[in-house]
Amino acid sequence: METINIRPASLDDAKKVAELLYLSMSWIKDFMKLENKSASLDFLEEMVKIEDHAFSFDKISLAEANEEVVGLLLSYPGGESMKLGLKTAINFRQASDYFSVFKFLKLLWATLTVEKADKREYYISNLGVEDKYRKLGIGENLLTYAENKAVNSGYKRLSLLVRVDNEVAKNLYYKYNYKIINVFKFNKRKICKMIKDI
């Protein structure tokens, strides 16, 4: 494998970003009541193109190997979590006929009550790697990249959320000294909050 290059995403990457986001959040199809994977990808692609919310291209870094985008890191300062979540809920509501007022209020409630990260933490929202490129160090490279971004921005802690049943991801995070500090239920799933002091 060639060297892994990590770079900021651009608008031109929206289609590929949507595919990688879907890998790390396939629940979006059911949550948004979208018909199938294709509809989910189209929806995510449109969301990625909108600036300054929790899924926008300006919060995403991409890993390239062999001149192909193969991995994604979506991260931002924890203090922006609530603001970005509110903007995302509004964008979801405006972009989808399927996103009912009830779903909108549910997402707003989650944004206001689920502490993803506090202002002292740098938050990793999504980490995704193409299936055929897994176990080649790309996830590790993206985690290291996030850690460097955090340190360069003056943060001393990283945080992330992961499903309790996602043993593969949890094992990667344990390997890099993340620890579980909280377990809670969100959208019918058990979620762990993990942190790493840096």
C-alpha positions in Angstrom: 0.0 0.0 0.0 1.2 3.5 -0.8 1.5 6.2 1.8 -1.8 7.4 3.4 -2.5 11.1 2.8 -5.1 12.9 4.9 -6.6 16.1 3.6 -9.6 18.4 4.1 -12.8 17.4 2.2 -14.2 19.8 -0.4 -17.6 20.2 -2.1 -16.2 18.0 -5.0 -15.9 15.1 -2.6 -19.6 15.2 -1.5 -20.6 11.9 -3.3 -17.7 9.9 -1.8 -18.1 11.6 1.6 -21.8 10.4 1.6 -20.7 6.8 0.9 -18.2 6.9 3.8 -20.6 8.6 6.2 -23.2 5.9 5.4 -20.7 3.3 6.5 -20.5 4.9 9.9 -24.2 5.7 10.2 -26.4 3.3 8.2 -29.1 3.9 10.8 -29.9 7.2 8.9 -32.1 5.3 6.4 -34.5 4.2 9.2 -34.3 7.4 11.2 -35.1 9.6 8.2 -37.6 7.0 6.8 -35.7 6.9 3.5 -36.7 4.2 1.0 -33.3 2.5 0.6 -29.6 2.9 0.7 -29.6 5.0 -2.6 -32.0 7.5 -1.1 -29.9 7.7 2.0 -26.7 8.4 0.0 -28.5 11.1 -2.0 -29.8 12.7 1.2 -26.3 12.6 2.9 -24.7 14.0 -0.3 -27.0 17.0 -0.1 -26.4 17.5 3.6 -22.6 17.3 3.1 -22.8 20.3 0.7 -24.4 22.6 3.3 -21.7 24.5 5.3 -21.4 24.7 9.1 -23.5 22.0 10.5 -22.6 18.6 12.0 -22.3 16.7 8.7 -20.9 19.4 6.4 -17.8 19.0 4.3 -16.0 21.7 6.2 -15.8 19.4 9.3 -14.5 16.4 7.4 -11.0 15.1 6.6 -10.4 12.3 4.1 -7.8 9.6 3.9 -6.4 8.7 0.5 -4.5 5.6 -0.5 -3.4 4.8 -4.0 -4.9 8.2 -5.1 -8.4 7.0 -3.9 -10.4 8.3 -1.0 -10.7 5.4 1.4 -11.5 6.9 4.8 -13.3 9.7 6.6 -12.9 11.6 9.8 -15.7 14.0 10.9 -14.5 16.0 13.9 -14.9 19.4 15.6 -14.4 21.2 18.9 -16.8 19.9 21.5 -18.0 23.4 22.4 -19.6 23.5 18.9 -21.6 20.3 19.4 -24.9 21.8 20.4 -24.8 24.6 17.9 -23.9 22.2 15.0 -26.6 19.7 16.2 -29.3 22.4 16.1 -28.3 23.5 12.6 -28.3 19.9 11.5 -31.8 19.3 12.8 -33.0 22.4 10.9 -31.2 21.3 7.7 -32.7 17.8 8.0 -36.2 19.3 8.4 -35.8 21.6 5.4 -34.2 18.9 3.1 -36.5 16.0 3.6 -40.3 15.5 3.2 -39.9 12.4 5.3 -38.5 14.3 8.3 -41.7 14.8 10.2 -42.2 17.5 12.9 -42.1 14.6 15.4 -38.6 13.5 14.1 -37.5 17.1 14.1 -38.5 17.6 17.8 -36.9 14.2 18.7 -33.6 15.3 17.1 -33.8 18.7 18.8 -34.4 17.0 22.1 -31.5 14.7 21.6 -29.3 17.6 20.7 -30.2 19.4 23.8 -30.0 16.4 26.2 -27.2 14.1 24.9 -23.8 15.4 25.9 -21.6 14.4 23.0 -18.7 16.5 24.1 -18.1 19.4 26.4 -16.1 22.6 25.5 -12.9 21.1 26.8 -13.0 18.2 24.4 -12.3 17.7 20.7 -15.1 15.5 19.4 -14.8 12.7 16.9 -18.3 12.4 15.3 -17.7 9.8 12.6 -14.8 7.6 11.5 -15.3 5.4 8.4 -13.0 3.3 6.2 -13.9 1.4 3.0 -14.4 -2.3 3.7 -11.5 -3.4 1.4 -9.1 -1.0 3.2 -9.8 -2.0 6.7 -7.1 -3.5 8.9 -4.5 -1.5 6.9 -3.9 1.3 9.5 -6.2 3.9 7.9 -8.5 4.1 11.0 -5.4 4.5 13.2 -4.0 7.2 10.9 -7.3 9.1 11.1 -7.4 8.8 14.9 -3.8 10.1 15.1 -4.8 13.0 12.7 -7.7 13.9 15.0 -5.4 13.8 18.0 -3.0 16.2 16.3 -5.8 18.5 15.3 -6.9 18.5 18.9 -3.4 19.2 20.3 -2.7 21.9 17.7 -6.0 23.6 18.7 -5.1 23.5 22.5 -7.4 20.6 23.5 -6.3 18.0 26.1 -9.0 15.5 25.6 -10.7 13.7 22.7 -14.2 12.2 23.0 -16.5 10.1 20.8 -19.7 8.1 20.9 -19.9 4.4 19.8 -22.6 1.8 19.9 -22.1 -0.7 22.8 -22.3 -3.6 20.4 -19.7 -2.3 18.0 -16.8 -4.3 19.3 -14.5 -3.7 16.3 -14.6 0.1 16.8 -14.4 -0.2 20.6 -11.3 -2.4 20.3 -9.6 0.2 18.0 -10.4 2.9 20.5 -9.1 0.8 23.4 -5.9 0.2 21.5 -5.4 4.0 21.4 -6.1 4.4 25.1 -9.7 5.6 25.0 -11.9 4.6 27.9 -15.6 4.4 28.5 -16.9 7.0 30.9 -20.7 6.7 30.3 -23.2 4.3 28.7 -26.7 5.6 27.8 -29.6 4.8 25.5 -30.2 6.9 22.3 -32.6 6.2 19.5 -33.2 2.7 20.9 -29.5 1.9 20.9 -27.0 1.6 23.8 -24.2 4.1 23.3 -20.8 4.5 25.0 -19.1 7.8 25.5 -15.4 7.3 25.3 -12.6 9.7 26.0 -8.8 10.0 25.7 -6.7 12.4 27.6 -3.8 13.8 25.5 
